Amino acid sequence: LSLSDENWHKDAEPMLYAYIEFVQRLPASESHHHAGDGGLVRHTLDVAALALIAAAAKSWPPGAKTEDIARLSAVWRFGILVAALLHDIGKTLTGFDVALFERANEDKGTVWMADAGSMLCSGRRFYRVSFADTKAPYQAHASAAWAFFQVIVPAHVRRWMAEADPQLILTLKQYLSGNTDKNAFSEIIKQAD
């Protein structure tokens, strides 16, 4: 990302911690890649790293004038991190069921509704993951990611991206809403995934 240590600690690190706190130790899938304990975090960080490595070979924003590339490259690369970080977060709504419990030995829990807040916000201390017999269409999670943008990305970072280039926010919104046709982030995240 080419961020200073100060910007890393102020901007990127809180976002990564918010993501990790939100998804806890959930798997990325039931029986495919990163199916085990903490698989969603491992998969997401792998995708983010690979996307940022691939992004270094391109100019950001795509098709911009040289002076705009010099001014906007850092914020667009940060946008790639955001897109990669959130690309599978919709699985918390569509990929599995999570029951929350006050005590580890409880049999009956409450259903976690990820779009209503994190597991920690529920006040419960324990959770169990199960996979439904009827699966949601695989791409259903891709259209849900935008719902988590404000939850994971700190307000000052959202403001920085919006003020630097409103087109970046529009591109993120399109991508994280599942509208990947002709989106600047689609190919790079897809290849990293």
C-alpha positions, 0 to 999 in steps of 0.5 A, a space after each residue: 500500500 506504500 502507507 507511512 507507519 502512521 497511516 497504516 496504524 491509523 487507517 488500515 489496521 483498524 479496518 483489518 481489526 474490525 473485519 477480523 472481529 466481525 467474522 471471528 473464526 468463521 470458515 470461508 466455505 463448508 468443504 472447499 478452500 479455507 473450510 476450517 476454523 478461521 478460514 474466512 480471515 485467512 482467505 480474505 487476507 490472502 486475496 487482499 495481498 494477491 490483489 495488491 501485488 497484482 495492482 502494483 503492475 497497473 495504473 490507478 485509477 484506470 484510464 486516468 491522466 498522468 497527473 491524476 494517477 500521481 494524485 489518486 494512486 494511493 487512495 485507489 490502491 486502498 480501495 482495492 484493499 477495501 474491495 478485497 477485504 469485503 469481497 466475501 463478507 456477505 457469506 456471513 448472511 448467505 453461506 452458513 447459519 450462526 447460533 449465538 449462546 451465552 454459555 458454551 454448553 447451551 443447546 438453544 441459541 439465537 440466530 445471528 443476523 450479521 447485517 444487524 451487527 457483529 457477534 460481539 454486539 449481541 452480548 453473547 460469548 459463544 457461537 456455533 456454525 452450521 451449514 444449511 441443507 439448501 444452499 443459497 446461490 453462490 453469488 448471493 454473497 457478492 451482492 451483500 458486501 456493500 451492507 458492511 462497508 460502513 461497519 468495517 471501514 472507519 468513518 475517516 477512511 470513508 471520508 478520505 476516499 470520498 473526498 479524494 475521488 468520488 468515483 472510487 466510492 461509486 466503483 466500490 459500491 458497484 463492486 460490493 453490490 455485485 455489479 461487477 461488469 466493467 468494474 475496475 476491481 472485478 478482474 483483479 479481485 477475481 484473479 486473486 480469489 
